[in-house]
Amino acid sequence: MDLYNTFSIVIVLAAFTAFINQRFFKLPNAIGVMIIAAILSLLLLLTSNIFPVLFRDSFKLLQTVNFSQLLISILLNFLLFAGTIRIRITDLHQHQLSVILFSTLSVVISTFIVGFLMYIILQALHMNVPLLQCLLFGALISPTDPVSVLSILKDAKMSKSLETKIAGESLFNDGVALLLFFTILRSVHDPGASITIKEISYIFFKEAVGGLVLGVVLGFIALRTVKGIDDHNIEVMITLAVVMGGYLLAKKLNVSAPLTMVAAGIFIGNYGKKYAMSPVSRDYLDKFWELIEEILNVILFALIGFEILFIKHFQYYWVAGIASIGIVLFARFISLWLPSFVIRLREKMNLYILWFLTWGGLRGGISIALALSLSQGLHKDLFLFTTYCVVLFSIVVQGLSIERLARRQRRKLQRKLEV
């Protein structure tokens, strides 16, 4: 099926689920769309024996969508840029220590905790899965998802400090997670290969630092270009060119495209708007990227909901899936708690904040895309299902309750001020 037909199918499915949500459920778009898509998928599975033709045709239709490629190559770059042009660099600077440690050290700690605990659980369930493959699952499930975090936290109205910590971490932890994932994947495929710290450091520096530098360069070029014109339509088009051309350039240079988009978005959002755009242009830019973000978020979460159709024999993995939710939450808390001893030297970090950060660390499309990239020989169905369970719980249960926790925090702070 050609690209136009595939994209048309995705848009129609996303629009349908968004309409059902707004008409009947009125949940936040990201959560409601994913729930409805998941319900439709389960209905298709349950009725597949009664209406085999309907299931076969629907399955073929959705199979034309390469979720992993669509997310990493298209959706993620647009969504990261759209989300980061709202991020204030002064907020990130204020919490730079926690953002750096949570997006690097915490990901590594979580990877190993999840990997070892999953290995123990799977052995107890008589599933003979090697430790390295369990660590692979740890690497793909440990990073918080920037798209899920930014889309859901936007309406949570939590304190600026907590929002910056959670959002900042989610924007920068992809580089570490991807490095861990592909390093472990290489060890799985070639157990005899020697992987040195020097080699890992070089890859990380090239991917992560290279991506950030490229993003700043693209942002600076866009700023200089926009400064010389006074046409808001052209100015918006230039930012669109930064995203699309920036992805191609990052791919060509073998640097991290997501981090390129993060750096470019922050640079343009903080310096491009301030020094090169009129108030009218800033308003157009914000509205354009807000619309792009809303549309692509609906598409992304609809696709996440439909992904359950591609998990084979998931009826055998329920216990592992439920256990993985608890394991990931436990690993998340420990991976934040350990670095917090260093962070407390500069920032406030009590047990309540740690719990809030644990609950606000949402997983999403990136984890599913990495799970889909696994081969069948690496227990793909098992890890895809456990990933799906964690993502579903994360977005639905944690996502729906995060605003309530934020409200409770505001009331608590208000009572302290009154006293």
N, C-alpha and C positions, 0 to 999 in steps of 0.2 A: 504494500500500500504506500502511495506517495506521501510526502511530507504534509501537503495541504489536507488530504483526507484524514490523516492521523491527527493533525492539530484540530481539525473540525470536530472530530469525534470527542476529543478531550474537552474542548470548549462546551459542546452540547451537554456532555455528562456533568461537567462542573456547574453549568448554569442550571441544570435540572435539580441537582442536589441543593444548590444555594436557594433556589425558589422554594423547594419543599421545606427547608429549614426556616426561612423567613416567614413562610405562610402558616406553618403549623407549630414549629418548635421554638423559634425565636431565641436560639442559643447563639453565643458568639460564633461568627461565620466559620472560623477555622475548625472549631470543635464540632459544631452542628453538621457541617458538610462531611467531615470524616465519619461521624457516627452514622449518618444516613447512607453513605457509600458502603460502609461496613455491613450495615443491615441488609442493603440490597444484595451485597455479595453473598451473605449467609442465606438469604432467601433463594438465590440462584442455586447455591449448593444443595439446599434442602429439597428443592423441586427438580433437581437435575435428573432424577430417575423418572419423574412423572412427565416432564417436558424436556427430553434429552436434546431435541433440536434447538430449543431456546437457549439452553445452557451452552451447547457447542458453539452456536453463533455468537453469543455474548462473550464467551471465552476467547474465541478467535479475534473478535473485535478489540478486546482489551490487550490481547497478546501483541497487537501491532505497535503498542506503545512501549518503547524501551525506557522504562522508568529510570533506571540508573543513569543512562545517558542524558535523558531529558532534564533530570534534576541537576546533575553536576555540570552539564554543558550549557544549559539555558536558564532554567528557573533560578538556580542558586545565585548566579552572578547578578541578575536583575534585582532579586530580592535583597541581597546583601547591600548593594548600592543604594536601593530605595530606603532601606532601614538605617544605613549609616549616615546619610546626609542630615538626619535629625540628631545624631549624637554630638554632644558638645565636648570638645577636646579638653576643656578645663575640668569637666567632671571626671574624665578618664585620668587626667593627670593627678587629681586629688586622691584617687584610689588606685594608682598605678601598681603599688606593691601587691595588693590583693589580686588585681586582674592578671598580673604576670605570673604569680605563683599558682593561682587557680587554673590558668590556661595552660600551664606546663607541668609543674610537679604533680598537681592533683590528678591530671589525666594519666600520668605514668603510674601513680599509686593505685588509682581505681582500676586500671587495666589488669594489674597483677592480682589485686584482691578478687575481682570478678572472675578472672581466669582460674585461680586456684579453688575458689568456692564452687564454681560451676563444675570443675573437674571432680570434686568430692561428691557433689549431688548426683552427677551423671553416672559415676561409678556405683553409687548406692542404688540407682535405678537400673543397674545392669546395662547401661549404654556405654559401650567401649569406645569412648572418644578420647584421643590423645591429649595430653596437657597443652601442647603447643596450639592445637585447634581451639581449646578453651580460652587460651590467652588471646587468640585471634578474635574471638567473640568479645572478650574484655576490651580490646582495642577499638572495635567498631561501635560498642555501646557506651563507652565512657564519655565521649565528648557531648556536651550539651548542644542542642541544635539552634543556631542563631535565628533561623526562620520561625520556628515554633516559639522561641523565647520572645522575639521582638513582636510577633503578631499577637500573642496572648498577654504579655506584660503591658502592652500599649494601653489597655483598658483597665488594668488592675489598680491603678492609682496608688502604688506603694511609695514609700519614701525614696527620694532621689538617690540616697546612698545605696540602698539595696538594689534599686533598679540598675544603677551604673555597674555595680559589682557583677550582677547576673548577666546583664547584656554584654558588658565588656569581655567577660570570660568566654561567653558563647561565640563572640566574634573572632577571637584569636586562638581558640583551642583546636581548631580544625587541622592546622599545620602539624602540631604534635601528634594528634590522633592518626592522621593519615600516614605520617612517618612510621609510627609504631605498627600500624596495620600492615603496611607493605614490607616492613622489615621482618615481622613475624611470618608473613605470607611467604617471603623468600626462604626463610628457615624451614617452613613446612615443606615446600617444594624441593628444597635442596638442603637436607639436614647436615651434609658435610661442609657446607659453605661457611667460611669464617667471616663473621661480621664484626668489624672493629669499631671502637668508640670514635676513632678518627673518621672512619667512613660515614658513620651515622651523623656525626657533627657536620661534615661537609655537605651531606644531602640536606640536612635541616637548614643550614645556613643558606644554601643555594635556593631551596624552595621557599622558606619562610621569609628570610631577610630580603631575598631577591624579589619576592612578590610585593613586600611592603615598599621597597624602593621604587619598583616600577609603578605602583599605585600613586606614590607621591609625585613622580615625574609626570605621569598622565594628568594628575590633578593640576599641577603647575602649568602644563601646556594648555589645558582647558581654561584655566584662569586668565592666562595671557591672551588667549584667543577671544574669550568672551569680553574681556575688557575693551577690546577695540571695536565692538559693535554695540548697537542699541536696538536689538530686535529679539523680543522674548521667545519667539518661535525658533529662531536659529540657535539661541542660547540653550534651549531645551534639547534641540537636536544634537548639539555638541556633546551634552552629557550622555545622550543616548549612544553617540559614537564612541565615547570613552568606555562604556560598558561592553559594547559589541566588539569594537576593535581591540580593546584592552584584553578581552578574553583570548582572542586569536594571537595576540602578541605574547601573552603569558604562556600560552600553550607552545608557541614556537621557541621561546626562551627556556622552556622547562622550569618555570617558577610557578608558585601557587596562585592560580587564578582567583580563588576566594579571597585570599589576603590582598591581592591586587585591588579587588573591588572594595574591600574594607578601607584600605588606605586612600584610594581615590575618592570614595564617598565622604570620608571624614575630612579630607583636605578641601574638597569643593564645598561641603556643607558648612565648614568653619571659615575658610579664607575666600573661596570663590564668591559665596553669597555676600560676604562683608565688603570686599574690596573691588569686585568687578560687576556686580549686578544692582540694578535699580530695585526699589520695593515692588514694582509691578512684575519684574522678571523673577524675583524671589518667590512671589505668590504663585506665578505660573509654574515655576519649577516644583514647588512643594505639592501643588495640586496634581500635576502630571504624574510625579513619582508615587504619590499617595494612591492614585487610581491604578497605576501599574501594580503596586504592591497588593492592593485589595483583590484584583483580578487573578494575579498569579498565586496568591495564597489560597484562594478558592480552588484553583486547578490542582495545586500541590496536595492539599488535604483530601480532595476527592480521590486523587490517585492513590494516596496512602490507604484510604478506606477500601478501595477495590483490590489492593494487592493481596488480600487474603485468598483470592481465587487462585493464586499461583503457588500456594503452599500445599504440597502433597502430603497425604497421610498425617495431617496435623492432629487427628484424633489420638495418636499415640504420644503426643508431646505435651499434653495438658499440664501434667505435674511439673515438668521441667520449665514450662512457660510461666506458671504461677510462682515457682521458686525463684526464677530469674528476676522477677519484680522486686522481691525482698532483698535479694543479693545486690542488685544494682543500687537500691536506696541505701543499704548498709555501706557499700563501698563508697558511694557518693559522700556520705557523712564523714567517714574516716578520712577520705582523701581531702576534705576541707578542714577537718579538725586538726590534723597534723601540721599543715602549713600555718594554721591560725596562731600558733605559738610565736612564730616570727612576725606575723602581721600585727599582733597585739602591741608590738613595740612602737608602732606608728599610728594604728587605727583602732577604733573601738570594735571588738569582736567577742561578743558573749555567746552563750549557748543558744539563746533565742535566735540570734542572727544566723548562726550556723544551721539551725533547723530550717529557718526560712530559706536560706540559700540551697539547702539540700532539696527541699520540696519544690523550689522554683527552677531547679536544673532540669528542664524539659528535654526529652529526646524526640527526634523527628525523622524527617526524610533522609538526612545524611546517613544515619545508621541503617535504614532500610536499603538505601542505594548500595552501601558497602556489603550488606548481607546478600543482596541480589547478585553481586559480582563474584561471589564464591562459586566454585565448581561443585558438582554433585559429590565428588570424592572427598570433600571437606565437610560432609554432613550439612549441606546447604539447607535442606528442608527443616532440620532441627533448629539451626541457628536463625533461619529466617522467621520461623514461628516464634521462638523466644524473643527475638528482636521486635516482632510485631506486638507481642504481649506487653513488653516494656513500653513501647511507643504509645500503644493504645491507652494503657494505664496512665502514662505520663501526661498525655494531652487531655484526656477526658477527665480523669479523677483529679490529678494535680492541677491541670489547667483551669477546671471549673471551681476549685476551692482556693486558688491563690488570691483571688480578690477578697474573699471572706477573711483570709489570714491577714491581708493588708489592712482591712477595715479594723480588725481586732487590734493590730499594732497601732493604728492611728488613735483609737479610743484609749489604749494604754498610755500612750504618750500625752494625750490630752489630760487624763486623770493626774499624771505626774505634774504637769504644768499648773493645774488647779490647786494641787497640794502646795 
